Amino acid sequence: MSKPVFEDLFRFSGRRNRKSYALYLLVSLAIVAVVWAIAAAFAFSGTGTGPEVSAFVVPAIVSLAAAISGWAVASQRCRDFGWTGWAVLLTLIPAVGWIFALAILFIPGNVGPNRYGPDPIPNHLNDWTERAPIA
């Protein structure tokens, strides 16, 4: 069993496994896309004088919340494989950021507790594909 997707979304501490991180990314992307689609439909369905700029305020706020929680969740993911949460700042570098964000989807976490907290998957015998042993 992995960490619930919506647990600790805005906490920059703790650990998160790969499955929970991937599910968070999918759900977050879906929510942001739906909110922007609704806002675009609302903005362009007016009188034909142009888009309503006020329709984009809510999606902008939702996107900002998704970005902040995304950095928090990514920092938890970094801590799961033993890196500091500050490593998430690599996502701000244009080319490196995309590669890093994709890489932390595949790097296995440390088995058992590490210096950042307890293992987010307590039962290692039933989920051997999720983890790699500590080197």
Secondary structure, DSSP 8 states (H G I E B T S, - for coil): ----TTSSTT-SSS---HHHHHHHHHHHHHHHHHHHHHHHHHHTTSSSS---GGGGHHHHHHHHHHHHHHHHHHHHHHHHTT--GGGGGGGGSHHHHHHHHHHTTTS-EESS-BTTBS-S----SS-TTSEE---
